[in-house]
Amino acid sequence: MDGILIVDKPAGPTSHDVVDRVRRATGVRRIGHTGTLDPFATGVLPLVVGRATRLAQFLTATDKCYDATIRLGISTDTYDLTGHRIDEGRSSEPGEAGGRTPAVPDLETIDRTLASFVGSYEQEPPPFSAKKLAGVPSYVRARQGEPTQPKSVPVTVHALELVAVEGDMVSVRLSCSAGFYVRALAQALGERLGVGAHVQALRRTRSGGFSIEQAVPLEVVEREGPRAFDRLVPLADAAPHLPAVVLTREAIGRAVHGAILGPADLPGLQAARFVGPVRLLSDDGALVAIARPGPAPGTLHPFVVIR
């Protein structure tokens, strides 16, 4: 069994929990995920199965889309509803989010402030995150009460739409680069509005080329067991964002041994200049390998061989 199983993750389990549950349900051990979702979050979680595990690196670094509900007026140490409420230097018990909140800004102010987050910039990941500091995950240090702030990382918000404002709940829809933290967006929004904020609900609707419409609820996968693999996205379509090149039959033999491929191996592409990873396909559409640009223009170097 080789391919991508797109799971609709429920709230509660970690991404690794989902992998373990699918392994138990199907009896297949060689399964991994391609981009962590927080336990409270739901939505698209592509799982790589069999030889597709070799493609995980190309799926993790893809753009993502989310629907999020941000609650204004309350900040938490985790930047989401599971954390301790932070109020004038005092923190509550985990998950407490009651009490009086500051007045909610008007719709125009919220919309204008959200627009300021569109574009490319450096984002500080939440202290409660998997980012490592001296080899230790940031959330481990944070849980021990140690001061921690992971290094800022470059991110891009392609689009950020205000969907609705109902009381202190702000619903947004966004498209962003890999590595972007919606929790950090909520925290920063609360700071700019001067009222505090945290993520109340989060649903990933797209991960790279895979959408929520393709996703199968985890409970369905567990019920179907091995039959769930009938839904696998084939290897050739596992990284649809990468351009595809069809090889000659002679070139396939060279590609599987990692040889540099030149114009004679790439029909119709003699003058092409490649700038990133490329899928190498056989004439029947099967995935042979992933290649990167070679040492000379118009050449390719296979570096992940599948066939």
C-alpha positions as CSV (number, residue, x, y, z in Angstrom):
1,M,0.0,0.0,0.0
2,D,1.6,3.3,-1.1
3,G,0.0,6.7,-1.3
4,I,-1.6,9.5,0.6
5,L,-4.5,9.1,3.0
6,I,-6.2,12.4,3.7
7,V,-7.7,12.3,7.2
8,D,-10.2,14.7,8.7
9,K,-8.6,15.0,12.1
10,P,-11.1,15.4,15.0
11,A,-10.5,17.7,18.0
12,G,-8.6,15.9,20.9
13,P,-5.9,13.6,19.6
14,T,-2.5,14.8,18.6
15,S,-1.3,14.2,15.0
16,H,0.8,11.4,16.2
17,D,-2.2,9.8,18.0
18,V,-4.0,9.9,14.6
19,V,-1.1,8.0,13.0
20,D,-1.1,5.4,15.8
21,R,-4.9,4.9,15.5
22,V,-4.6,4.4,11.7
23,R,-1.8,2.0,12.1
24,R,-3.8,-0.1,14.6
25,A,-6.9,0.0,12.4
26,T,-5.2,-1.0,9.2
27,G,-2.3,-3.2,10.5
28,V,0.2,-1.1,8.5
29,R,3.2,0.3,10.4
30,R,4.8,2.4,7.7
31,I,2.6,5.5,8.1
32,G,3.5,9.1,9.0
33,H,1.9,12.5,8.9
34,T,3.0,15.6,7.0
35,G,2.3,18.6,9.2
36,T,1.3,18.8,12.8
37,L,-2.2,20.0,13.8
38,D,-2.7,21.1,17.5
39,P,-4.8,18.6,19.5
40,F,-7.7,21.0,19.7
41,A,-7.6,21.7,15.9
42,T,-9.5,19.7,13.2
43,G,-9.3,19.2,9.5
44,V,-6.9,18.1,6.8
45,L,-4.1,15.9,7.9
46,P,-2.4,14.0,5.0
47,L,-0.9,10.7,6.1
48,V,1.9,9.2,4.0
49,V,1.6,5.4,3.6
50,G,4.3,2.9,2.5
51,R,6.8,4.3,0.0
52,A,5.0,7.7,0.2
53,T,6.8,8.3,3.5
54,R,9.8,9.2,1.3
55,L,7.7,12.1,0.0
56,A,6.8,13.6,3.3
57,Q,9.4,16.4,3.1
58,F,7.7,17.8,-0.1
59,L,4.2,17.8,1.5
60,T,5.2,19.4,4.9
61,A,6.5,22.6,3.3
62,T,3.3,23.4,1.3
63,D,0.9,26.3,1.8
64,K,-2.1,25.8,4.2
65,C,-5.6,27.2,4.5
66,Y,-7.5,27.6,7.7
67,D,-10.9,28.6,9.1
68,A,-10.4,30.1,12.6
69,T,-12.5,31.5,15.4
70,I,-10.6,34.0,17.5
71,R,-12.0,35.1,20.9
72,L,-11.3,38.8,21.8
73,G,-10.8,40.0,25.3
74,I,-8.9,37.1,26.8
75,S,-5.3,36.1,26.4
76,T,-3.9,32.7,27.3
77,D,-0.4,31.4,27.8
78,T,-0.8,28.8,24.9
79,Y,-2.6,31.4,22.7
80,D,-5.6,29.1,22.5
81,L,-8.6,27.9,24.5
82,T,-6.6,25.1,26.3
83,G,-4.3,27.4,28.1
84,H,-4.2,29.4,31.3
85,R,-5.9,32.7,31.1
86,I,-3.5,35.6,31.5
87,D,-5.1,38.7,33.2
88,E,-2.9,41.5,34.6
89,G,-0.1,39.2,35.5
90,R,-2.3,36.5,37.0
91,S,-3.2,33.2,35.3
92,S,-6.2,30.9,35.8
93,E,-6.6,27.2,35.7
94,P,-6.2,25.5,32.2
95,G,-9.2,26.1,29.9
96,E,-10.8,28.8,32.0
97,A,-12.2,31.5,29.7
98,G,-15.0,33.0,31.6
99,G,-15.4,36.4,33.3
100,R,-15.8,39.9,32.0
101,T,-13.9,41.0,28.9
102,P,-12.9,44.4,27.5
103,A,-15.2,46.0,25.0
104,V,-14.9,44.5,21.5
105,P,-13.6,47.0,18.9
106,D,-15.8,48.0,16.0
107,L,-16.0,45.9,12.8
108,E,-13.9,48.4,10.7
109,T,-11.1,48.4,13.3
110,I,-11.0,44.6,13.4
111,D,-11.0,44.4,9.6
112,R,-8.3,47.0,9.2
113,T,-6.1,45.4,11.8
114,L,-6.4,41.9,10.2
115,A,-5.4,43.4,6.9
116,S,-2.1,44.5,8.4
117,F,-1.1,40.8,8.8
118,V,-1.2,40.1,5.1
119,G,2.2,39.8,3.5
120,S,5.6,38.4,4.4
121,Y,7.3,39.0,7.7
122,E,9.0,37.4,10.7
123,Q,6.7,35.7,13.1
124,E,7.5,34.6,16.7
125,P,6.2,31.1,17.3
126,P,4.2,30.5,20.5
127,P,6.2,29.5,23.6
128,F,4.0,26.4,23.7
129,S,5.2,25.0,20.4
130,A,7.4,22.2,19.0
131,K,10.1,24.6,18.0
132,K,13.4,23.5,19.7
133,L,15.7,25.5,21.9
134,A,19.1,23.9,22.5
135,G,17.5,20.6,21.4
136,V,14.5,20.8,23.8
137,P,11.0,21.5,22.5
138,S,9.8,25.0,23.5
139,Y,6.6,23.6,25.1
140,V,8.7,21.4,27.5
141,R,10.5,24.5,28.8
142,A,7.2,26.5,28.9
143,R,5.5,23.8,31.0
144,Q,8.3,23.9,33.5
145,G,7.8,27.6,33.9
146,E,11.0,28.6,32.2
147,P,11.1,31.9,30.2
148,T,11.1,30.9,26.5
149,Q,10.7,32.5,23.1
150,P,11.5,30.5,20.0
151,K,13.4,32.3,17.3
152,S,11.3,34.2,14.7
153,V,10.8,32.6,11.4
154,P,9.9,34.0,8.0
155,V,6.2,33.4,7.1
156,T,3.7,34.7,4.5
157,V,0.0,35.3,4.7
158,H,-1.4,35.2,1.2
159,A,-4.9,36.1,2.1
160,L,-6.8,36.9,5.3
161,E,-10.6,37.4,5.2
162,L,-12.8,38.6,8.0
163,V,-15.9,36.3,7.8
164,A,-18.0,37.4,10.7
165,V,-18.0,39.0,14.1
166,E,-20.5,37.7,16.7
167,G,-20.1,39.2,20.1
168,D,-16.4,38.6,21.1
169,M,-15.9,35.9,18.5
170,V,-14.1,36.8,15.2
171,S,-14.3,34.3,12.4
172,V,-11.5,34.5,9.8
173,R,-10.4,32.5,6.8
174,L,-6.7,32.5,5.7
175,S,-4.2,31.1,3.3
176,C,-0.6,31.0,4.6
177,S,2.9,29.5,4.2
178,A,4.1,26.4,6.0
179,G,5.3,27.1,9.5
180,F,2.7,29.9,10.1
181,Y,1.0,29.8,13.6
182,V,-2.6,30.9,13.6
183,R,-2.3,31.0,17.4
184,A,0.5,33.6,17.1
185,L,-1.8,35.6,14.8
186,A,-4.5,35.6,17.4
187,Q,-2.2,36.7,20.1
188,A,-0.8,39.5,17.9
189,L,-4.2,40.6,16.9
190,G,-5.3,40.9,20.5
191,E,-2.2,43.0,21.3
192,R,-2.8,45.3,18.4
193,L,-6.4,45.8,19.3
194,G,-5.5,46.3,22.9
195,V,-7.9,43.7,24.3
196,G,-6.1,40.4,24.2
197,A,-7.2,37.3,22.2
198,H,-6.8,33.6,21.7
199,V,-7.8,30.9,19.2
200,Q,-11.2,29.4,20.2
201,A,-11.5,27.0,17.2
202,L,-9.2,26.0,14.3
203,R,-9.9,23.9,11.2
204,R,-7.4,23.3,8.4
205,T,-9.3,23.2,5.1
206,R,-6.4,22.7,2.8
207,S,-2.8,21.4,3.0
208,G,-0.9,21.8,-0.3
209,G,-3.0,20.2,-3.0
210,F,-5.3,18.4,-0.6
211,S,-8.6,19.8,0.5
212,I,-11.2,19.1,3.2
213,E,-13.5,17.8,0.5
214,Q,-11.1,14.9,0.0
215,A,-10.6,14.2,3.7
216,V,-12.1,11.1,5.5
217,P,-13.1,11.3,9.1
218,L,-10.8,9.4,11.4
219,E,-13.7,7.3,12.7
220,V,-14.5,6.2,9.2
221,V,-10.9,5.1,8.6
222,E,-11.0,3.1,11.9
223,R,-14.3,1.5,10.9
224,E,-13.1,0.6,7.4
225,G,-9.7,-0.7,8.5
226,P,-7.5,-1.8,5.5
227,R,-10.4,-1.0,3.1
228,A,-9.7,2.7,3.9
229,F,-6.6,2.4,1.6
230,D,-9.0,2.2,-1.3
231,R,-9.0,6.0,-0.9
232,L,-5.3,6.5,-1.2
233,V,-4.0,9.2,-3.5
234,P,-1.5,7.5,-5.8
235,L,2.2,8.3,-5.6
236,A,2.2,10.1,-8.9
237,D,-0.4,12.6,-7.5
238,A,1.1,12.8,-4.0
239,A,2.9,16.1,-4.6
240,P,0.7,17.9,-7.2
241,H,2.3,21.2,-6.6
242,L,5.6,19.9,-8.1
243,P,5.9,20.1,-11.9
244,A,5.9,16.7,-13.7
245,V,8.3,15.5,-16.4
246,V,7.7,12.3,-18.4
247,L,10.9,10.3,-19.0
248,T,11.9,8.2,-22.0
249,R,12.1,4.5,-21.3
250,E,15.9,4.7,-21.4
251,A,15.9,7.6,-19.0
252,I,13.9,5.6,-16.4
253,G,16.8,3.2,-16.0
254,R,19.2,6.1,-15.5
255,A,16.9,7.9,-13.1
256,V,16.5,4.9,-10.7
257,H,20.3,4.8,-10.3
258,G,20.5,8.6,-9.6
259,A,22.2,9.5,-12.8
260,I,22.1,13.1,-14.1
261,L,19.4,13.4,-16.8
262,G,20.0,15.6,-19.8
263,P,18.1,16.9,-22.8
264,A,18.0,13.5,-24.5
265,D,16.2,12.1,-21.5
266,L,13.6,14.9,-21.3
267,P,11.6,15.0,-24.6
268,G,10.5,18.5,-25.5
269,L,12.3,20.1,-22.5
270,Q,15.8,20.6,-23.9
271,A,15.8,24.4,-23.2
272,A,13.9,24.2,-19.9
273,R,15.5,25.7,-16.7
274,F,14.3,24.0,-13.5
275,V,14.3,26.0,-10.3
276,G,13.0,23.4,-7.8
277,P,12.0,19.8,-7.3
278,V,10.4,18.0,-10.2
279,R,8.3,14.7,-10.3
280,L,9.8,12.2,-12.8
281,L,7.1,10.0,-14.3
282,S,7.0,7.0,-16.6
283,D,5.0,7.1,-19.8
284,D,2.1,5.3,-17.9
285,G,2.0,8.0,-15.3
286,A,3.8,6.1,-12.5
287,L,6.1,8.1,-10.2
288,V,9.8,7.1,-10.7
289,A,11.6,9.7,-8.6
290,I,11.9,13.3,-7.4
291,A,14.7,15.3,-9.0
292,R,16.3,18.6,-8.4
293,P,18.0,20.9,-11.0
294,G,21.3,19.4,-12.1
295,P,24.7,21.0,-12.4
296,A,24.0,22.3,-16.0
297,P,20.9,24.2,-17.2
298,G,18.2,21.9,-18.5
299,T,19.4,18.9,-16.5
300,L,17.9,17.0,-13.6
301,H,19.4,15.0,-10.7
302,P,17.1,12.3,-9.2
303,F,17.6,12.4,-5.4
304,V,14.5,10.6,-4.1
305,V,14.0,7.4,-6.0
306,I,10.6,5.7,-5.6
307,R,10.6,3.0,-8.3
